[in-house]
Amino acid sequence: MQQDTNPELERRLFNKLLDVLIKAGLILALVITCYGIFSPFLTLMLWALILAVTLYPFHQKLAARLGNRQGRAATLLVLCGIVLIVGPTAVLTSSLADTITGFVHDMKANSLVIPMPAESVGTWPIVGKKVYAVWHQAATDLPAFIQSMQPKIGNLAKTALGMVASMGTGMLQFILSFAVAGIIMAYGLPGQRSARAISARIMGEHRGDEFATLCTATIRAVAQGVIGVAFIQAILLGLSVAIAGIPAPGVIALIALILGIAQIPAAVIFIPCVIYIWSSGDYATAPAVAYTVLLVISGLADNVLKPLLLGRGVDAPMPIILLGALGGMVSSGILGMFVGAALLAIGYQIFMTWVAGDHLTPLSRNTQETEQQDAP
């Protein structure tokens, strides 16, 4: 009797296994197809979500003043963000693109002028002699130097032109992300319920709310305390450099942004700019003093911004945030810099809570604040 039932049992098990595999295959095919359709907008949507989570407390305060009109508050906040942030960013990005394009054009036309190196360059430890020799050759015979560096310079020029071409797309994504963030904020309460439902489905009923709160707190801490401070100071410093007439304000703003994320003081940027103003001989005394004061105020703005924003607490180490920003910039451009920093910080926090044990405990100050506020 047992021998007669075994084939029937095997057949039923095989059919059930086949059904499971077919269903899993169809679900996997659907996921891959949906990802292929959604992937071009992935960075934009992630940044829009980060903006929405970060700005939602301000949105709620503004909506309360407007009679709880969520849509009108979101529209006003998006328009203010575009005017105050996207506008100056577009100016500095255009300056960066013009600087790169002009550099590549001058290099190809052999019209680039490189100043002679100072004798002190040769005394630098380890690399001084090599740097002096290369710099001297480029200053005295640029065409021969360019010829000797081929095809490296050719590849560098292609990369630079590719960066210029991607800047327009990046700015368009930046503007669209603000619009999408406004829509997410306008429907913040349903979004909050959906986020907590998804968290409960992933982490379980008991830890779902804690997981959602942790992610919200981490996003706000990184976006406001690190990226926000660095971004605002980079814009202020870039605009100050542009007003002062110092060359390449877009490049200086980008360097200030990266250094700001790495928590390196902005003095590294504005002190050489002040030295340039007083040593170039192109400025009268009164304008030089005015531009110096403007640069110093812009360079020291983080001393005012950090107590307001960074005081919320960021437990993720600065190397984690910096690596996330640089990795995001390499993979997805300027917009990826902000997304990468936030996502890597979230991943670090989730990993550390798993290491810590049963309870989600990091970012205590952020978590306490976030639990008192609704999140989209």
N, C-alpha and C positions, 0 to 999 in steps of 0.2 A: 504493500500500500504506500509506503514512504517513497519507494522508487517511482511510483506513478505520479505522486504529487510534486516531486522535486522539479521536474521540467516545467510544470505549470507555475510554480513559485518563481523559478528563474525567469520565465517569460514575463510575469507581472513586474518583477523587479527591473528587468531590462526595459520594459515599456515606460515605467515611472522614471527611470534614469534618463531615458531618451527624451521624455517630455521635459524634464528639468534642464537638460543640456540645450534643447531647442529653445526653450523660453529664455535661458541665460544668454544664448547666442543672439536671439532677437533683441533682447534688452541691450546687450553690448553693442550691436550694430546701430541701434537707435541712439545710444549715448555717443558713439563715435560720430554719427551723422550730425547730431545736434551740436557737438563740440566743433566740428568743422564749419558749421554755419555761424556759430557764435564767436569763434576764436578771433576774427578780425576786430571785434568790439570788446574783447575781454578786458584789456587794459583800461579802456575808456570807462567801462561799467564798474570796474573795481575802484577806480579813482573817484567816480561819481558817488559810489557807496561810501567811500572814506570821507569825502566832503560832506555828504548828507549826515553821517554819524557825528562828525566833528561840529558841524554848524547847527545841528538840531536844537540844542539848548537855546542858542541865540534866536533861532526861528520861532521857538515856542514863546519866548519873551516878546518878540515882535508881534506875533499873532495875538497875544493877549492884549496888546495895546491897540490892535486893529479890530477888536471885537471878535476874536477867535476865528478870523478868516484865514484859514491855513493856506489857501491858494494865493491870495493876495500877498501874504507875508513871504511866501516862498519866491514869488515873482520879484518882489522888491529886494529881497536878499540876493537873488541871482544877478539882478541888474547892478546892484552896488558892488558885488564881487567882480563882475566883468569890467566895470569902470575903474575900480580901485586896484585890481590885481592883474586882470588880463590885459588891460590897456598898457600899463608900464612894462609888463612882461613882453608884450608884442614889440614894443619899441626896442627893448634891450636884445630880444631875439633877432630882430631885423639888423641891429648893429653888429651882433655876432656873425650873422650870415654875410653882411657886407665886408667885415674884416677878413673872414676866411676866403671869400671870393676874390677880394683885392689882393690878398697875399698870394693866392694861387696864380692870378693873372700876372702880377709883377714877377713872380718866379719864372713863369713861362716866357715872358717878354724880356727877361734879363734886365729889368729896370728896378729890381729890388736893391735898396741901399742898406748895407749892414755896417754899423760903426766899428771902428777898430777896437780890439779888446784892450783893456788896461793891463799894464805889466804885472799888476798884482794877481791877475787870474792865473798866471803861470806858477805862482807860489802856493796855490791851493793844494792841500794834501791829497795824495793818491791820484786824482784825476786832473790836477791843475795843468800839467804839461800837455796832455792830450786835448783837453778842452781849449787851451790857448792855441794849439796848432790848427785844430779844425776851425775855430773862430777866425783866426788870422787868415787862413786860406779863403774862407767864405767872404771876408771883408775885402781882400785884395784881388781875388780872381773868382768872382761868383760863377760865371759860366763853367769854368773848369771844375769848380766844386760841385755844381749841379750834375755835370756829366759824370763825375766820379761816383756820385751817390745813386745813379740810376741802377736798377729800376725802383729803388726804395722810394725816391721822391715821387716817381710816377704813381706808385701805389698809394702814397700818402695823399697826393692830389686827388686821386679818385675817391678815396675815403672822405676827404674834406668836402668835396663837391656832393657826395652822397649825404653827408650831414646837413649841408645847406638845403638840399632838396627835401629832407625829412623834417626840417624845422617848420615849414608851412603846414604840413600834416599834423605835426605836434601841437601847433597853436590852435588849429581847427578842433582837434580832439579836446584841448583844454577848455575851449569855449563850450563845446557840446557837453562836456562832463559837468559843467556848471548848470546847464539847462536840465540834464538828467537828474542831477542832485536836487534841483528844485522840485521836480516831479516826485522824487522819493520822499522829500520832506513834506510835501503837501499831503501825501498819504502815509504819514509817519505812524499813526496808531495801528492801521492794518499791517504795516510792515513790521512793527514791533511784535505783534501777535504771530506773524509768520516766522520771524526770526527765532522766537522762543519755541515755537512748535518744531521747527527744524532742529534746533539744539536739543530739545527733549527727545526727538527721534534718534539723534546720533548718540547722545551721551546718556540717555535714560531720563525718566521723569524726575528723579531726585537731583540730578546734576545739570539738567538742561538750562535752568535759569542762571545758575552760577557760570556756566560756560558762556552763555550769551552776554552776561554782565562783564565777564573777563575780557572777551573780544572787544566789546564796546569801549571799555576803559582803556585797553591797550591802544586802540585806534586813536582815541582822543588824546592820550598822553603823548604818543609819537607825533601825531599830526600837529597838535598845538605846541607842545613843549620843545620839540626838536626841529621838525620840518618847518613849522610855522615861524619860529624865531629866525632860522637860517634864511628862509625864503623872503621874509619881510626885510631883513637886514640887507640881503643881496640886492633887492630892488632899490632900497634907499641908497645903498652905496653905488650901484650902477647908475642911477639917475644923477647922483651928485657928481660922479666922474664925467658923465655926459654934459652936465651943465658947466663944469669946469673946463671942458674942451680937451680933456686928456684922451689920447687915442685908445681905441678898442674898449669902450665901456661894456659891451656885451661879454667880452672875454673875461674882464675883471669881475663882472657880476656872476658869471658861471663859476669862476674860481672861488669867489666869496661864498657862494652857495655850498659848494663841496666842502670847503673848510669849515663853514658854519655847522654842517651836519656832523663833521668830525670833531666839533667843539674846540676848534682852534681859534684863538682870538682874531678879530678882524683887523687888529693892528698890523698883522702881516700884510694886509692889503692897503690900508689907507696911509700908512707911514711912507711907503715908497711913492704913492701918489702925491703926498705933500712935498716930498723931496723933489719930485719932478717939477712941481709948480715953481718952487723957489730956485731950482738950479737951471731950468731951461732958458730963462731970460725972456720968455714970451709974455710975461704977466707984469703989469704995473703993481705997485705996492698995495693999493686999496683992493683991487680984485684978488690979488694973491691972498691977502688976509681973509677976505670974505669966503673964498673957495676953501681955504684951510679950515676955517671954522665949520663950514658945511660938511666937509669930509670927516672931521673929528666927531661931529654930532652924529653923522650917519654910522661911522665906525663904532661908536660907543652905544648905539641904540639897543644892543643886546642886553646891556646892563639894566635897562628899563623893561625890556620885553621878557627877559628870563624870570624875574620875580613874579610877573603877571601870569605867565604861561607855563614855564618849566617848573614852577612851584607845585604843580599838580602831581609831580613825581613820575619818573620813568625808570622802572627797574631793569629794563633791558640794557645790557652794556652798550656803550657807544660803538665798539667795533662791530657788533651785530647790526646796528642801524646803518653804519657806514657801508658795510659790505652789502646790505640789502639795497641801499641807494645806488651804489656803483654797479652792482649786478643788474639791477633793474634798468639803469641807464644803458648798459651794454646791450641788453636783450630787447628793450622796448623804447629806447629813446629817452627824451627829457621827462616825459610823463611817467615812464617806468621807474624813474628815480624815486618819486614819491610813493608809488605803489609798492615797490620792492622793499623800501624801508619799513613801511607799515606791516606788510605781510610777513617779513622775516622776524619782526618783533613779536607778532602774534604767534608764529610758529615756535619761537624761543619760549614764550610764556607758557604755551600749552605743554611743551616738552618738560619745562621745569615743574609745572604742576603735576605732571605724571610722575616725575622723579620724587616729588615731595610726598606723594601718597594720595589719600582719599579726598582731601579737600582742596578746592581751588582757592589759594590764599595770596598769590602775588598781587602787586599793585593795590595795596590795601587802601591808600588814600583815594586813588582813582575809583576803586570799586565802591567805596562808601558814597562818593559823589554821584557815581553813575546810577546806583540803586535808587537815588532820590530823584532822578530825572528819567523821563520817558525817552526811548530811543527808537529810531525808525527801523 
